[in-house]
Amino acid sequence: MKNLGSMMKQVQKMQSRMQEMQDDLANQEVTGSSGAGLISVTMNCKGEMRGVKIDPSLVDPSDVEVLEDLIVAATNDAKAKADARMSDEMQKLTGGLSLPPGMKLPF
């Protein structure tokens, strides 16, 4: 029973650290870009978009599709960076703990 109590304390400690990490990630921002930096999208590491910047030279009312495609590409770039940062933080939190296939944190 002593091992179970110790394990429960570790789980509670990990849950507390995970909540702190999630709060911290909500405040960290990443910026993705496309079109050689003419479009940039900023989002927090929880995937919430915070801003979009568009170079005025791209604004052409007759060619909106290019602008739309570049915004999507910049958003995907920012999301990939946010996911990578979250993965790095989770790796630090779990200390390399190997989880069974298909099991992800937070639960």
C-alpha distances in whole Angstrom, upper triangle without the diagonal:
4,5,5,6,9,10,11,13,14,15,17,19,20,21,23,25,26,27,29,30,32,33,35,36,38,40,41,44,45,49,50,53,56,60,60,58,61,58,54,51,49,45,42,39,38,41,43,47,48,52,54,57,60,63,66,68,66,67,70,70,72,69,65,64,63,62,59,58,58,56,53,53,52,50,48,48,47,44,43,43,41,38,38,38,35,33,34,32,29,29,29,26,24,25,26,23,24,24,24,28,29,26,27,26,26,25
4,5,5,6,9,10,11,13,14,16,17,19,20,21,23,24,26,27,29,30,32,33,35,37,38,39,42,44,47,49,52,55,59,59,57,59,57,53,50,48,44,41,38,37,40,42,46,47,51,53,56,59,62,65,67,65,66,69,70,71,68,65,63,63,61,59,58,57,55,53,53,52,49,47,47,46,43,42,42,40,38,37,36,33,32,32,30,28,28,27,24,22,23,25,22,24,24,25,29,30,27,27,26,26,25
4,5,5,6,9,10,11,12,14,15,16,18,20,21,22,24,26,27,28,30,31,32,34,36,37,40,41,45,46,49,52,56,56,54,57,54,51,48,45,42,39,36,35,38,40,44,45,48,51,54,57,59,63,64,62,64,66,67,68,65,62,60,60,58,56,55,54,52,50,50,49,46,44,44,43,40,39,39,37,34,34,33,31,29,29,27,25,24,24,21,19,20,21,18,20,20,21,25,26,23,24,23,23,23
4,5,5,6,9,10,10,12,14,15,16,18,20,21,23,24,25,27,29,30,31,33,35,36,39,40,44,45,48,51,55,55,53,55,53,49,46,44,40,37,34,33,36,38,42,43,47,49,52,55,58,61,63,61,62,65,65,67,64,60,59,58,57,54,53,53,51,48,48,47,45,43,43,41,39,38,38,35,33,33,32,29,28,29,27,24,24,24,21,19,20,21,18,20,19,20,24,25,21,22,21,21,20
4,5,5,6,9,10,11,12,14,15,17,18,20,21,23,24,26,27,29,30,32,34,35,38,40,43,45,48,51,55,55,53,55,53,49,46,43,40,36,34,33,36,38,41,42,46,49,52,55,58,61,63,61,62,65,65,67,64,61,59,59,57,55,54,53,51,49,49,47,45,43,44,42,39,39,38,35,34,34,32,30,29,29,27,24,25,24,21,19,21,22,20,22,21,23,26,27,23,24,22,22,21
4,5,5,6,9,10,11,12,14,15,17,18,20,21,22,24,26,27,28,30,32,33,36,38,41,43,46,49,53,53,51,53,51,47,44,42,38,35,32,31,35,37,40,41,45,47,50,53,56,59,61,59,60,63,64,66,63,59,58,57,55,53,52,51,49,47,47,46,43,42,42,40,37,37,36,34,32,32,30,27,27,26,24,22,22,21,18,17,17,20,17,19,19,21,25,26,22,23,21,21,21
4,5,5,6,9,10,10,12,14,15,16,18,20,21,22,24,25,26,28,31,31,34,35,39,40,44,47,50,50,49,51,48,45,42,39,36,33,30,29,32,34,38,39,42,45,48,51,54,57,59,57,58,61,61,63,60,57,55,54,53,50,49,49,46,44,44,43,40,39,39,37,34,34,33,31,29,29,28,25,24,24,22,19,19,19,16,14,15,17,14,16,16,18,21,22,19,19,17,18,17
4,5,5,6,9,10,10,12,14,15,17,18,20,21,23,24,25,27,29,30,33,35,38,40,44,46,50,50,48,51,48,44,41,38,35,32,29,27,31,33,36,38,41,44,47,50,53,56,58,56,57,60,60,62,59,56,54,54,52,49,49,48,46,44,44,42,40,38,39,37,34,34,33,31,29,29,28,25,24,25,22,20,20,20,17,15,17,19,16,18,17,19,23,23,19,19,17,17,16
4,5,5,6,9,10,11,12,14,15,17,18,20,21,23,24,26,28,29,32,34,38,39,43,46,50,49,48,50,47,43,41,38,34,31,28,27,31,32,36,37,40,43,46,49,52,55,57,55,56,59,60,62,59,56,54,54,52,50,49,48,46,44,44,42,40,39,38,36,34,34,33,30,29,29,27,24,24,24,21,19,20,19,15,15,16,19,17,19,19,21,25,25,21,20,18,17,18
4,5,5,6,9,10,10,12,14,15,16,18,20,21,22,24,26,26,30,31,35,36,40,43,47,47,45,47,44,41,38,35,32,29,26,25,29,31,34,35,38,41,44,47,50,53,55,53,54,57,58,59,56,53,52,51,49,47,46,45,43,41,41,40,37,36,36,33,31,31,30,27,26,26,24,21,21,21,18,16,16,15,12,11,13,15,13,16,16,18,22,22,18,18,15,15,16
4,5,5,6,9,10,10,12,14,15,16,18,20,21,22,25,25,28,30,33,35,39,41,45,45,43,46,43,39,36,34,30,27,24,23,26,28,32,33,36,39,42,45,48,51,53,51,52,55,55,57,54,51,49,49,47,45,44,43,41,39,39,38,35,34,34,32,29,29,28,26,24,24,23,20,19,20,17,15,16,15,12,11,13,15,13,15,14,17,20,19,16,15,12,12,12
4,5,5,6,9,10,11,13,14,15,17,18,20,21,23,24,28,30,33,35,39,42,46,46,44,46,43,39,36,33,30,26,24,22,26,27,31,32,36,39,42,45,48,51,53,51,52,55,55,57,54,51,50,49,47,45,44,44,41,39,39,38,35,34,34,32,30,30,29,26,25,25,23,20,21,21,18,16,18,17,13,13,15,18,16,18,17,20,23,22,18,17,14,13,14
4,5,5,6,9,10,11,12,14,16,17,18,20,22,23,26,28,32,34,37,40,44,44,42,44,41,38,35,32,29,25,22,22,25,27,30,31,35,38,40,44,46,49,51,50,51,54,55,56,54,50,49,48,46,44,44,43,40,39,39,37,34,34,33,31,29,29,27,25,24,24,22,19,19,19,16,14,16,14,11,11,13,16,15,18,17,21,23,23,19,18,14,14,15
4,5,5,6,9,10,10,12,14,15,16,18,20,21,24,25,29,31,34,37,41,41,39,41,39,35,32,29,26,23,20,19,23,24,28,29,32,35,38,41,44,47,49,47,48,51,52,54,51,47,46,45,43,41,41,39,37,36,35,34,31,30,30,28,25,25,24,22,20,20,19,16,16,16,13,11,12,11,8,8,11,13,12,15,14,17,20,20,16,14,11,10,12
4,5,5,6,9,10,10,12,14,15,17,19,20,23,25,28,30,34,37,41,41,39,41,38,34,31,28,25,21,19,17,21,23,26,27,31,34,37,40,43,46,48,46,47,50,50,52,49,46,45,44,42,40,39,39,36,34,34,33,30,29,29,27,25,25,24,21,20,21,19,16,16,17,14,12,14,14,10,11,14,16,14,17,15,18,20,19,16,14,10,9,10
4,5,5,6,9,10,11,12,14,16,17,19,22,24,28,30,34,37,41,41,38,40,38,34,31,28,24,21,19,18,21,23,26,26,30,33,36,39,42,45,47,46,47,50,50,52,50,46,45,45,43,41,40,39,36,35,35,33,31,30,30,27,25,26,25,21,21,22,19,16,18,18,14,13,16,14,11,12,15,18,17,19,19,22,24,23,19,17,13,12,14
4,5,5,6,9,10,10,12,14,16,16,20,22,26,28,31,35,38,38,36,38,35,32,29,26,23,19,17,16,20,21,25,25,29,32,34,37,40,43,45,44,45,48,49,51,48,45,44,43,41,39,38,37,35,33,33,31,29,28,28,25,23,23,22,19,18,19,16,14,15,14,11,10,12,11,7,10,12,15,15,18,17,21,23,22,19,16,12,11,14
4,5,5,6,9,10,10,12,14,15,18,20,24,25,29,32,36,36,34,36,33,29,26,24,20,17,14,13,17,19,22,23,26,29,32,35,38,41,43,41,42,45,46,48,45,42,41,40,38,36,35,34,32,30,30,28,26,25,25,22,20,21,20,16,16,16,14,11,12,13,9,8,11,10,7,9,12,14,14,16,15,19,20,19,16,13,9,8,11
4,5,5,6,9,10,11,13,14,18,20,24,26,29,33,36,36,34,36,33,29,26,23,19,16,14,13,16,17,21,21,25,28,31,34,37,40,43,41,42,45,45,47,45,41,40,40,37,35,35,34,31,30,30,29,26,26,26,23,21,22,21,17,17,18,16,13,15,15,12,11,15,14,11,13,16,18,18,20,19,22,23,21,18,15,11,9,12
4,5,5,6,9,10,11,13,16,19,22,25,29,32,36,35,33,35,32,28,25,22,19,15,13,13,17,18,21,21,24,28,30,34,36,39,42,40,41,44,45,47,45,42,41,40,37,36,36,34,31,31,31,28,26,26,25,22,21,22,20,17,17,18,15,13,15,15,11,11,14,13,10,13,16,18,18,21,21,24,25,24,21,18,14,12,15
4,5,5,6,9,10,10,14,16,20,22,26,29,32,32,30,32,29,26,23,20,17,13,11,11,14,16,19,19,23,25,28,31,34,37,39,38,39,42,43,45,42,39,38,37,35,33,33,31,29,28,27,25,23,23,22,19,18,18,16,13,14,14,11,9,11,11,7,8,11,10,8,11,14,16,16,19,19,22,23,22,19,15,12,11,14
4,5,5,6,9,10,13,15,19,21,24,27,31,31,29,31,28,24,21,18,14,11,9,8,12,13,16,17,20,23,26,30,32,35,38,36,37,40,40,42,40,37,36,35,33,31,30,29,26,25,26,23,21,21,21,18,16,17,16,12,12,14,11,9,12,12,9,10,13,13,11,14,16,18,18,20,19,22,22,21,18,14,11,9,13
4,5,5,7,9,12,15,19,21,25,28,32,32,29,31,28,24,21,18,14,11,10,9,13,13,16,16,20,23,26,29,32,35,37,36,36,40,40,43,40,37,36,36,33,31,32,30,27,26,27,24,22,22,22,19,18,19,17,14,15,17,14,12,15,15,12,13,16,15,14,17,19,21,21,24,23,26,26,24,22,18,15,13,16
4,5,5,7,10,13,17,19,23,27,30,30,27,29,26,23,20,16,14,10,9,10,13,14,16,16,19,22,24,28,30,33,36,35,36,39,40,42,40,36,36,35,32,31,31,29,26,26,26,23,21,22,21,17,17,18,16,12,14,15,11,10,14,13,10,12,15,14,13,16,18,20,21,23,23,26,27,25,23,19,16,15,18
4,5,5,8,10,14,16,20,23,27,27,24,26,23,20,17,14,11,7,5,6,10,11,13,13,17,19,22,25,28,31,33,32,33,36,37,39,36,33,33,32,29,28,27,26,23,22,22,20,17,18,17,14,13,14,12,9,10,12,8,7,11,11,9,11,14,13,13,16,18,19,20,22,22,24,24,23,21,17,14,13,17
4,6,8,11,14,17,20,23,27,27,24,26,23,19,16,12,9,6,6,6,9,8,11,11,14,18,20,24,27,30,32,31,31,34,35,38,35,32,31,31,28,26,27,25,22,22,22,19,17,18,18,14,13,15,14,10,12,14,11,10,14,15,12,14,17,17,16,19,21,23,23,25,24,27,27,25,23,19,16,15,18
4,6,10,13,16,20,23,27,26,23,25,22,18,16,12,10,6,8,9,11,10,12,11,14,17,20,23,26,29,31,30,31,34,35,38,35,32,32,31,28,27,27,25,22,23,23,20,18,19,18,15,15,17,14,12,14,15,12,12,16,16,13,16,19,18,17,21,22,24,25,27,27,30,30,28,26,22,19,18,21
4,7,10,14,17,21,24,24,21,23,20,16,14,10,8,5,6,9,10,11,12,11,14,16,18,22,24,27,29,28,30,33,34,37,34,31,31,29,27,26,26,23,21,21,21,18,16,17,16,12,13,14,11,9,12,13,9,10,14,13,12,14,17,16,17,20,21,22,24,26,26,29,28,27,25,21,19,18,22
4,7,10,13,17,20,20,17,19,16,12,10,7,5,4,6,9,9,9,9,8,10,13,15,18,20,24,26,25,26,29,31,33,30,27,27,26,23,22,22,20,17,18,17,14,13,14,13,9,10,12,9,8,11,12,10,11,15,15,14,17,19,19,19,22,24,24,26,28,27,30,29,28,26,23,21,20,23
4,7,10,14,17,17,14,16,14,10,8,6,6,6,7,10,9,10,10,10,11,12,13,16,19,22,24,22,24,27,29,31,28,25,25,23,21,20,20,17,15,15,14,11,10,11,9,6,8,9,7,6,10,10,9,11,14,14,14,17,19,19,20,23,24,24,26,27,27,30,28,27,26,23,21,21,24
4,7,10,14,13,10,12,10,6,5,4,6,9,10,13,11,12,10,10,9,9,10,13,15,19,20,19,21,24,26,28,25,22,22,20,17,17,17,14,12,13,12,8,9,10,8,5,9,10,8,9,12,13,12,14,17,17,18,20,22,22,24,26,27,27,29,30,30,32,31,29,29,25,24,24,27
4,7,11,11,9,11,8,6,5,6,8,11,12,14,12,13,11,12,11,10,10,12,14,18,19,17,19,22,24,25,22,20,19,17,15,15,14,11,10,10,8,5,6,7,5,4,8,8,7,9,12,12,13,15,17,18,19,21,23,24,25,27,28,28,30,30,30,32,30,28,28,25,25,25,28
4,7,7,5,7,6,4,6,9,11,15,16,18,15,16,13,14,12,10,9,10,11,15,15,14,16,19,21,23,19,18,17,14,12,13,12,8,8,10,7,4,8,9,6,7,11,11,11,13,15,16,17,19,21,21,23,25,26,27,29,31,32,31,33,33,33,35,33,31,32,28,28,28,31
4,5,5,6,5,7,9,12,15,18,19,21,18,18,16,17,14,11,11,10,11,14,14,12,15,17,19,20,17,15,14,11,10,11,9,6,7,9,6,5,9,10,8,10,13,13,13,16,18,18,19,22,23,24,26,28,28,30,32,33,34,33,35,35,35,36,34,32,33,30,31,31,33
4,5,5,6,9,12,15,18,21,22,24,21,22,19,19,17,13,12,10,10,13,11,9,13,15,17,18,15,14,13,10,9,11,10,6,9,11,9,8,12,13,12,14,17,17,17,20,21,22,23,25,27,27,29,31,32,33,35,37,38,37,39,39,38,40,37,36,37,34,34,35,37
4,6,8,10,13,16,19,22,23,25,22,23,20,20,18,15,13,12,11,14,12,12,15,17,20,21,18,18,17,13,13,15,13,10,12,14,11,10,14,15,12,14,18,17,17,20,22,21,23,25,26,27,29,31,31,33,35,37,37,36,39,38,39,40,38,37,37,35,35,35,38
4,5,6,10,12,16,19,20,23,20,20,17,17,14,12,10,9,8,12,12,11,14,17,20,21,18,18,17,14,13,15,14,10,11,13,11,9,12,14,12,12,16,16,15,18,20,20,21,24,25,25,27,29,30,31,33,35,36,35,38,38,38,40,38,36,37,34,33,34,36
4,7,10,13,17,20,22,24,21,21,17,17,14,11,8,6,5,9,8,8,11,13,16,18,15,14,15,12,10,12,12,9,10,13,12,10,13,15,13,14,18,19,18,20,23,23,24,26,28,28,30,32,33,34,36,38,39,38,40,40,40,42,40,38,39,36,35,35,38
4,7,10,13,17,19,21,18,17,14,14,11,7,6,5,6,10,10,9,11,14,16,18,15,13,14,11,8,10,10,7,6,10,9,7,9,12,11,11,14,16,16,17,20,21,21,23,25,26,27,29,31,32,33,35,37,36,38,38,38,39,37,35,36,33,32,32,35
4,7,10,13,16,17,15,14,11,11,8,6,5,7,9,12,14,12,14,17,19,21,19,16,16,14,11,12,12,9,8,10,9,6,8,11,9,9,12,14,13,14,17,18,18,20,22,23,24,26,28,29,30,32,33,33,35,35,35,37,35,33,33,30,29,29,32
4,7,10,12,14,11,11,7,8,6,5,6,9,12,15,17,15,16,19,21,23,20,17,17,16,13,12,13,10,7,9,9,6,6,9,8,6,9,12,11,12,15,16,16,18,20,21,22,24,26,27,28,30,31,31,33,33,33,34,32,30,30,27,26,26,29
4,7,10,12,9,9,6,5,5,6,9,12,15,18,20,18,19,23,24,26,24,21,21,19,16,16,16,14,11,12,12,9,8,11,10,7,9,12,10,10,13,15,14,15,18,19,19,21,24,24,25,27,29,29,31,32,31,33,32,30,29,26,24,24,27
4,7,8,6,5,4,5,7,9,12,15,18,21,23,21,22,25,26,29,26,23,23,21,19,18,18,16,13,13,14,11,8,11,10,7,8,11,9,8,11,13,12,13,16,17,17,19,21,22,22,25,26,27,28,29,28,30,29,27,26,22,21,20,23
4,5,6,5,7,7,10,13,15,19,22,25,27,25,26,29,30,32,30,27,26,25,22,21,21,19,17,16,17,14,12,13,13,9,9,11,10,7,10,12,10,10,14,15,14,16,19,19,19,22,24,24,25,27,26,28,27,25,24,20,18,17,21
4,5,7,9,10,13,16,18,21,24,27,29,27,29,32,33,34,32,29,28,27,24,23,22,21,18,17,17,15,12,13,12,9,8,10,8,4,7,9,7,7,10,11,10,12,15,16,16,18,20,21,22,23,22,25,24,22,21,17,15,14,18
4,6,9,11,14,17,20,23,26,29,31,29,29,32,33,35,32,29,28,27,25,23,23,22,19,18,18,16,13,13,14,11,9,11,11,7,8,11,10,8,11,13,12,13,16,17,16,18,21,21,22,23,21,24,23,20,19,15,14,12,15
4,6,9,12,14,17,20,23,26,28,25,26,29,29,31,28,25,24,23,21,19,19,18,15,14,15,13,10,10,11,8,6,9,10,7,8,11,11,10,13,15,15,15,18,20,19,21,24,24,24,25,23,25,24,21,21,17,16,15,18
4,6,9,12,15,18,22,24,27,24,25,28,28,30,28,24,24,23,21,19,19,18,15,14,16,14,10,12,13,10,9,13,13,10,12,15,14,13,16,18,17,18,22,22,22,24,27,27,28,28,27,28,27,25,24,20,19,17,20
4,6,8,12,15,18,21,23,21,21,24,24,27,24,21,21,20,17,16,17,15,12,12,14,11,8,11,12,9,9,13,13,11,13,16,15,15,19,20,20,21,24,25,25,27,29,29,30,31,30,31,30,27,27,23,22,21,23
4,7,10,14,17,19,22,21,21,24,25,27,25,22,22,22,18,17,19,17,13,15,16,13,11,14,14,11,12,15,14,12,16,18,17,17,20,21,21,23,25,26,26,28,30,31,32,33,32,34,33,30,30,26,24,23,26
4,7,10,13,16,18,17,17,21,21,24,22,19,20,19,15,15,17,14,11,13,14,11,10,14,14,11,13,16,15,14,18,19,19,20,23,24,23,25,28,28,29,31,33,34,35,36,35,37,35,33,32,29,28,26,29
4,7,10,12,15,13,14,17,18,21,19,16,16,15,12,12,13,11,8,11,12,9,9,13,13,11,13,16,16,16,19,20,20,21,24,25,25,27,30,30,31,33,35,35,37,37,36,38,36,34,34,30,30,29,31
4,7,9,12,11,12,15,17,20,18,15,17,15,11,13,14,11,9,13,13,10,11,15,14,13,16,18,17,18,21,22,22,24,26,27,27,30,32,32,33,36,37,37,39,40,39,41,39,37,37,33,33,32,35
4,6,8,7,8,12,14,16,14,12,14,12,9,11,12,10,9,12,13,11,12,16,15,15,18,20,19,20,23,25,25,27,29,30,30,33,34,35,36,39,40,40,42,42,41,43,41,39,39,36,35,35,37
4,5,6,8,11,14,16,14,14,15,13,10,13,14,11,11,15,15,13,15,18,17,17,21,22,22,23,26,27,27,29,31,32,33,35,37,37,39,41,42,42,44,44,44,46,43,41,42,39,38,38,40
4,5,5,9,12,14,13,13,15,13,11,14,16,13,14,17,18,16,18,21,21,21,24,26,25,26,29,30,30,32,35,35,36,39,40,41,42,45,46,45,47,48,47,49,47,45,45,42,41,41,43
4,6,8,11,13,12,12,15,12,11,14,15,13,14,18,18,17,19,22,21,22,25,26,26,28,30,31,32,34,36,36,38,40,41,42,44,46,47,46,48,49,48,50,47,45,46,43,43,42,45
4,6,9,11,9,9,11,9,7,11,12,10,11,15,15,14,17,19,19,20,22,24,24,26,28,29,30,32,34,35,36,38,39,41,42,44,45,45,46,46,46,47,44,42,43,40,40,40,42
4,6,9,8,8,11,10,7,11,13,12,12,16,17,16,18,21,21,21,24,26,26,27,30,31,32,34,36,37,38,40,41,43,44,46,47,47,48,48,47,49,46,44,45,42,42,41,43
4,5,5,7,10,9,8,11,13,13,14,17,18,18,20,23,23,24,26,28,29,30,32,34,35,36,38,39,41,42,44,45,47,48,50,49,51,50,50,50,48,45,46,44,44,43,45
4,6,6,10,10,10,12,14,15,15,18,20,20,21,24,25,26,27,29,31,31,33,35,36,37,39,41,42,44,45,47,48,50,51,51,52,51,50,51,48,46,47,44,44,44,46
4,6,9,10,11,12,14,15,17,19,20,21,23,25,26,27,29,30,32,33,35,36,38,39,41,42,44,45,47,48,49,51,52,52,53,52,51,52,49,46,48,45,46,45,47
4,6,6,7,9,11,12,13,15,16,18,19,21,22,24,25,27,28,30,31,33,34,36,37,39,40,42,43,45,46,48,49,48,49,49,48,48,45,43,44,42,43,42,44
4,6,5,6,9,10,11,13,14,16,17,19,20,21,23,25,26,27,29,31,32,33,35,36,38,39,41,42,43,45,47,46,47,46,45,46,43,40,42,39,40,39,41
4,5,5,6,9,10,11,12,14,15,17,18,20,21,23,25,26,27,29,30,31,33,35,36,37,39,41,42,43,45,44,45,44,43,43,40,38,39,37,38,37,39
4,5,5,6,9,10,11,12,14,15,16,18,20,21,23,24,26,27,29,30,31,33,35,36,37,39,41,42,43,42,44,43,42,43,40,37,39,36,37,37,39
4,5,5,6,9,10,11,12,14,15,17,18,20,21,23,24,26,27,29,30,32,33,35,36,38,39,40,42,41,43,42,41,42,39,37,38,35,36,36,37
4,5,5,6,9,10,11,12,14,16,17,18,20,21,23,24,26,27,29,30,32,33,35,36,37,39,40,40,41,40,39,39,37,34,35,33,33,33,35
4,5,5,6,9,10,11,12,14,15,17,19,20,21,23,25,26,27,29,30,31,33,35,36,37,39,38,39,38,37,38,35,32,34,31,32,32,34
4,5,5,6,8,10,10,12,14,15,17,18,20,21,23,24,26,27,29,30,32,33,35,36,37,36,38,37,37,38,35,33,34,31,32,32,34
4,5,5,6,9,10,11,12,14,15,16,18,20,21,22,24,26,27,28,30,32,33,34,36,35,37,36,35,36,34,32,32,30,30,29,31
4,6,5,6,9,10,10,12,14,15,16,18,20,21,22,24,26,27,28,30,31,32,34,33,34,34,33,33,31,28,29,27,27,27,29
4,5,5,6,9,10,11,12,14,15,17,19,20,21,23,25,26,27,29,30,31,33,32,33,32,32,33,30,28,29,27,27,27,29
4,5,5,6,9,10,11,12,14,15,17,18,20,21,23,24,26,27,29,30,32,31,33,32,32,33,31,29,29,27,27,27,29
4,5,5,6,9,10,10,12,14,15,16,18,20,21,22,24,26,27,28,30,29,31,30,29,31,29,26,27,24,24,24,26
4,5,5,6,9,10,10,12,14,15,16,18,20,21,22,24,25,27,28,27,28,28,27,28,26,23,24,22,22,22,24
4,5,5,6,9,10,11,13,14,15,17,19,20,21,23,25,26,27,26,28,27,27,29,26,25,25,22,23,23,26
4,5,5,6,9,10,11,12,14,15,17,18,20,21,23,24,26,25,27,27,27,28,26,25,25,22,21,21,24
4,5,5,6,9,10,10,12,14,15,16,18,20,21,22,24,23,25,24,24,25,23,21,21,18,18,18,21
4,5,5,6,9,10,10,12,14,15,16,19,20,21,22,21,23,22,22,23,21,20,20,17,18,18,21
4,5,5,6,9,10,11,12,14,15,17,18,20,21,20,22,23,23,25,23,22,22,19,18,19,22
4,5,5,6,9,10,11,12,14,15,16,18,20,20,21,22,21,24,22,21,20,17,16,16,19
4,5,5,6,9,10,10,12,14,15,16,18,17,19,19,18,20,19,17,17,13,13,14,16
4,5,5,6,9,10,11,12,14,15,16,15,17,18,18,20,19,18,18,15,14,15,18
4,5,5,6,9,10,11,12,14,15,15,17,18,19,21,21,20,19,16,14,15,18
4,5,5,6,9,10,10,12,14,14,15,16,16,19,18,17,16,12,11,11,15
4,5,5,6,9,10,10,12,11,13,13,13,16,16,15,14,11,10,11,14
4,5,5,6,9,10,11,10,13,14,15,18,18,18,17,14,13,14,17
4,5,5,6,9,10,11,13,15,15,19,19,19,17,14,11,12,16
4,5,5,6,8,9,10,11,12,15,16,15,13,10,8,9,12
4,5,5,6,6,8,10,11,14,15,16,14,12,10,12,15
4,6,5,7,9,12,14,18,19,19,17,15,13,14,17
4,5,8,9,12,13,16,18,18,15,13,10,11,14
4,5,5,8,9,13,15,16,13,11,9,11,13
4,5,9,11,15,17,18,16,15,13,15,17
4,6,9,13,14,16,14,13,13,15,17
4,6,10,12,14,12,11,11,14,15
4,7,9,11,10,10,11,14,15
4,6,8,6,7,9,12,12
4,6,6,9,11,14,13
4,6,8,12,14,13
4,6,10,12,11
4,7,9,8
4,6,6
3,5
4
